[in-house]
């Protein structure tokens, strides 16, 4: 296992309460495990079958607020936050090709409202052209520091679906 993945796997093991990796917690659960006492987390979910799962998982957690609404709209309404520092994780379903452009637009609006924030974008690499367009759009925003990291299990291909994630 690459050393870079050790802390990530450790957090997955902790959430599984042991060595056996039976469950893969989604990004909200992994993010929640990283919160400090003074931190807060805002989650949005539109999908009718996923929203109740988030509610069930976090309904008693005072550090977590859950909204059944479009995440891009909630992001705009939530910025700038009270805190000067923070992380925004954008993790849309990418069911429509336009969602890659929506990410660029959301970052453009958000960066104007909160330039000191850290923005992380999760994306599947299914069609490399969509990713290249999104990255080109992000680079065109004039944000000075952009780090792109992808984890791949096989070479890009048009025949097999998701081969990497970013």
C-alpha positions in Angstrom: 0.0 0.0 0.0 1.4 3.4 -0.9 2.4 5.4 2.2 0.3 8.4 1.0 -2.9 6.3 1.6 -2.0 5.1 5.1 -3.8 7.8 7.1 -6.8 7.5 4.8 -7.0 3.7 5.4 -6.5 4.2 9.1 -9.5 6.5 9.2 -11.6 3.9 7.3 -10.4 1.2 9.7 -11.5 3.4 12.6 -14.9 3.9 11.2 -15.2 0.1 10.7 -14.2 -0.4 14.3 -11.5 -3.0 13.5 -9.1 -4.4 10.9 -11.8 -5.9 8.6 -12.9 -3.3 6.0 -16.6 -4.2 5.7 -18.0 -0.7 5.2 -16.9 2.1 2.9 -18.1 5.3 4.6 -19.0 8.1 2.3 -17.3 11.4 2.2 -19.7 12.9 4.9 -18.7 10.2 7.4 -15.0 10.5 6.6 -15.1 14.3 6.9 -17.0 14.1 10.2 -14.3 12.0 11.7 -11.8 14.8 11.0 -13.8 17.6 12.7 -12.5 19.2 15.9 -14.8 20.2 18.7 -15.0 23.8 17.5 -15.7 22.8 13.8 -19.0 22.5 12.1 -20.2 20.8 9.0 -22.9 21.6 6.5 -24.3 18.8 4.3 -26.7 19.1 1.4 -28.5 16.3 -0.4 -31.3 16.4 -3.0 -31.6 12.7 -3.8 -34.8 11.4 -2.1 -33.3 8.1 -1.0 -29.9 9.5 0.2 -31.2 12.4 2.3 -32.9 10.1 4.9 -29.7 8.2 5.3 -27.8 11.4 6.1 -30.5 12.4 8.5 -30.3 9.0 10.2 -26.5 9.2 10.5 -26.2 12.8 11.8 -29.6 13.8 13.3 -28.2 14.0 16.8 -24.9 15.6 15.9 -24.9 19.2 17.0 -21.9 20.0 14.8 -23.7 18.9 11.6 -26.4 20.7 9.7 -28.2 18.8 6.9 -30.2 20.5 4.2 -32.4 18.9 1.6 -31.6 21.3 -1.2 -29.2 21.9 -4.1 -25.7 22.0 -2.8 -24.6 24.8 -5.1 -27.4 27.1 -3.8 -26.6 26.3 -0.2 -22.9 26.9 -0.8 -23.7 30.4 -2.1 -25.9 31.1 0.9 -23.3 29.8 3.4 -20.5 32.0 2.3 -18.6 33.7 3.8 -18.8 31.6 7.0 -18.2 33.0 10.5 -14.9 31.2 10.5 -12.0 32.7 8.6 -10.6 29.3 7.7 -12.4 26.2 6.4 -12.8 23.6 3.8 -15.6 23.2 1.2 -15.9 19.7 -0.3 -17.9 19.7 -3.6 -19.1 16.2 -4.4 -22.0 16.3 -6.9 -23.4 13.2 -8.5 -22.1 14.0 -12.0 -25.1 12.4 -13.6 -25.3 15.2 -16.1 -22.3 16.5 -18.1 -23.3 20.1 -17.1 -22.4 19.4 -13.5 -18.7 19.8 -14.4 -19.5 23.3 -15.6 -21.6 23.8 -12.5 -18.6 23.1 -10.3 -16.5 25.7 -12.1 -19.3 28.3 -11.7 -19.7 27.4 -8.0 -16.0 27.9 -7.4 -16.0 31.2 -9.3 -18.9 32.5 -7.2 -17.5 31.1 -4.0 -14.0 32.3 -4.4 -15.3 35.9 -4.9 -17.2 35.6 -1.6 -14.6 33.7 0.4 -11.1 33.8 -1.1 -9.4 32.3 2.0 -11.4 29.1 1.9 -10.0 25.8 0.7 -12.1 24.2 -2.0 -11.8 20.4 -2.7 -13.6 18.9 -5.6 -14.3 15.2 -5.9 -14.8 14.0 -9.4 -15.0 10.6 -11.3 -12.8 10.2 -14.3 -15.2 8.6 -16.8 -14.7 10.9 -19.8 -11.3 12.6 -19.7 -12.7 15.4 -22.0 -15.1 16.5 -19.3 -12.3 16.6 -16.7 -10.0 18.5 -19.0 -12.8 21.1 -19.7 -13.5 21.5 -15.9 -9.8 21.9 -15.1 -9.3 24.4 -17.9 -12.3 26.4 -16.5 -10.9 26.3 -13.0 -7.5 27.5 -14.2 -9.2 30.3 -16.1 -10.6 31.7 -12.8 -7.2 33.2 -11.9 -6.9 31.2 -8.6 -3.2 31.1 -7.9 -2.8 27.8 -6.1 -4.6 24.8 -7.6 -3.5 21.2 -6.8 -4.9 18.3 -8.8 -4.6 14.8 -7.5 -6.0 11.7 -9.1 -6.0 8.1 -8.0 -6.3 5.6 -10.8 -6.7 1.8 -10.9 -6.2 1.4 -14.6 -5.5 3.5 -17.7 -8.1 5.9 -19.1 -10.5 4.1 -21.4 -13.9 4.9 -23.1 -14.9 1.3 -22.7 -15.1 0.7 -18.9 -16.5 3.6 -17.0 -14.7 5.2 -14.1 -11.0 4.4 -14.0 -9.7 7.2 -11.8 -11.1 9.7 -9.2 -9.9 13.1 -8.5 
